[in-house]
Amino acid sequence: MTQNRTRQKTVGSSTARLLLGSLLLVAALLAGCPERKTGREEMTREERLRKSRKAARKVQKMVSTDGQPLVAWGTKQDVPPRPEEPQSLPKTEKGHWWNQEYAGWKTEKVNIPESPADGAWGKEIVLIRAGDHPYWTAYMKGFKRVADAFNMDVTIYNSNWNIVLQAQQTEQAINQRPDMIIFAPVDPTSCTLLLREINRAGVPVIASNTLISNEAMKYVISWTGPDDWGQFRMLARRFADAMDKTGGYAIVRHMPGSSCFFARTYGPITTFKDYGPEMELLAMNTANLKSAQTMELVSAWLTKYGQKLDGLILPGDGFSLTGALEAVQSANREDITIVAAGSSETGLQAVKDGEVLGITYQTAEGDGALACFTAAQWLNGKDLPPVRYLPKEVITQQKVDTYLPAQW
Amino acid sequence: MHKGRITELFRGMDRHRALLMFLGAYLFLSLFAPHFFTFYNTTSLLKASSLNGIVAIGFTLIFILGELDLSVGAVVMLCGMLVPGLQPELGWAGGILCALLAGACIGLVNGLLVAKAGISSFIVTLGMMVILEGVMHIYSGGSSMSVASFGLADWLDRPLLPLLPPRVIITFALVGGASLFLQKTPLGRGFFIVGGDPEMAWRAGLNRDRYLILGFVICSVTAALGGALLAASLSSMTGDAVLATRTLMTVLAAVIIGGTPLTGGKGSVVKSYFAVLLLTTVSNGIGCFGLGFEVQMFANGVILAAVVLYEAYVIYRHNLLKGQRPHLLADLEQEQESNSRGSR
């Protein structure tokens, strides 16, 4: 017993010694923290600006894998006045979604740094990307092409769809003190504090891809990415035309927690309120973008609603589309009108084969390229709009060849 | 004598492997990883470890009891979601308190089902995980929840002392408190006896069911607290269920690396915390090198695999020295003894 106690004491004291020693070691090391400096190309401001402007002209002539311009953006859309209390309106009203759909357009910015206006050439950029997906592989391709054209030194962090990891990477990025952070959020709302932190550290930040909340827009110089609401309204009108603005339809929803979960559901619903009021929403549910889950969901709808179900709106043209097509083909219901968010190789092929009426054109390479190009423009001293959308288009069988080969 | 000392040294290193691996990784990355070795980054490392560090406290306790709780990630998310959800009406304190109460209720249900209904903790907590994710989406309407009040978030993240913002101090206090509770109090030591040898626990008059229920309640409350602190520090909570999976996986790996076996009876929350620090440090350092997340996952996997292989080797060596079937050896000795008595 005494021996045990003595041993416990010895173990306990050795642990304490080890801990104390370790803490002292870390403290001693930190006391002499060396600040590393990056080796930058020495160049005058004028020379840097000249090279940057030349690079900008070069980038604007680049084309992406599908033959479309690599860097392009849509024009500013008309922003209707904000309703008094959007949340009090029914979800089927456009006004209910005003804060999401027009996020950033009327936001008052806070503590936005002045552009150094000394050119983007050779600048240090950090990209914090949301995660892995074939779309993101194409995004990176576009981003890197533009960054290379401006001879930028790029560090990339991948948050793997994890907000905790993204928070940590945000601090790592601030620690690097880059010339610009390009931030593609994992979560459109939870990113607010992270963007605020970057903003307060005095590091310029541009948000990209996922549409962030109005509150988060305060802290960014600009936001670039797809106009999910706008493109789904376009798609919905095309869908309604094909269905003669009558009949029943169902919506397979995107993943809960994402901005697409709402835009790709309520974009069409609120559009049909005016454009196809005779159309009937039969069902909507998520299948978490999984093929097997989508097949089960659509099969269940086909059994339940039978001939009443005339159309399907899908959140993506990858796994969602393959699952839905399998269900439709198994039930011999090829007459069902299908539209989806795009534009992957699977989706483009399905449009070409006539299995799908239309998909949205969302250039992944262009998404990455636009974010990097916008950053370069700001570093060159150009004034930027608060929101910069990618070009919108609905790809149908008539024009599908223009968008082939697919980017991803 | 010399060999004995070396063996003792190796045993000591094994006992503190999580701490030594963390220090080794920290030192290596300090020397070689760009931007790693700064006050700011070290503070960021400690902050990033707070969620998993707090969740690991309860998870280690469940491991010590020889059970498993797969619902911790979902508890983090649901209880974290309650904080911004209730903050406008109840304030931060009210929201956090409700989150902790919700965590306690979830733990109580888990504990009752395992202890009283005798259902495997794996099945109970797997079911609970799915239910909680559904409840969370119903509560949040499928979106994230946020509040535009950043006061608490600023306070939690602003260092009071060098390297130590309140979020980190809270984590240290909880890890230290839990460690003292487990090692220095009769109730705490009871968890080791119940988890290691239920028969001995019964003989000692320890009520196994009560310990199991208490263990599950503590596990869920720590997960709820982790979620509440995360939500408070972000002034929001994500509705993306990926966070639940990542938290569960990281904590599971950390507890194993920290040396707590699934068979129960031993373990240390401090070592689990060092393992959390190790995993966060490695991820952070790899990020500093500009390498992708796939490399971070690979590195964390290699660490876990190395520890598991090492554990397997130790068990193999132990069995080799002790004999695979010690009870047969005892029978043999008894037989020899009776034979020798007979011959006399």
Interface residues (C-beta under 8 A of the other chain):
Chain A: V11 S14 T15 L18 L19 S22 L25 V26 L29 L30 C33 P34 E35 R36 G131 D132 T155 I156 Y157 N158 S159 N160 W161 N162 I163 V164 L165 A167 Q168 Q169 E171 Q172 I174 N175 Q176 V186 D187 P188 T189 S190 T192 L193 L194 R196 S213 E215 R253 M255 P256 G257 S258 F261 F262 T286
Chain B: G12 R15 H16 L19 L23 Y26 L27 S30 P34 H35 F37 T38 F39 Y40 N41 T42 S44 L45 K47 A48 L51 N52 H137 S140 G142 S143 S144 M145 S146 A148 F150 A153 L163 L230 S233 L234 S235 S236 M237 T238 G239 D240 A241 V242 L243 R246 T247 T280 S283 N284 G287 C288 G290 G292 F293 E294 M297
